Amino acid sequence: MLFRSMQFDRFKTVRRLWLAIKNAATVNLIVYVDGVPRFTKTLPVNNPASGYLKTRIDLPSGLKGKMFRVELSSTVAFYPYWENSEIEVRDQNTEDGYRRVKFPPPQIM
């Protein structure tokens, strides 16, 4: 199981994910909003000969919060390219539109 979290200082509405991934088998995706699982999906096989493919994942409307967590799991090894993955968010109570924000890089300890 792999996951990536993003925390914001203001409430955001999330519209979709752009997930860069290479997987030889199906991958289970769970999106948590403020610690509550709000969306699940099974991603199909996405195994190009080289590199990765960026998959668009539309989320249901009304996902609002300050902390978003994307959790991926599979029975077979897979590789998410977090540095090329994005989440599309919009600030609450502003006139600005949606914008894409890159996921933070993996933490090395």
C-alpha angles and dihedrals in degrees: 000000000000128000142179126199132201124194125194132192093226133042113272136192113223120210108174147345127233103204120190106203144150114206132164093199136027117295125210114226125198122182116202122197114197090341096310121111104239106163137027131183139164111231117215125236110293108179115147120183091249134011122353143287124238110230123204112221115189113208127207116266120261100045101145130163148104100257126048124185127188115200123191128189136169140163090236129054115270136171126222116199097217094176089062097040122097141191120213112223141166129203116247118244096014134105093233118114130228119299134186118246122192119233114251116260119261115277115243117209 
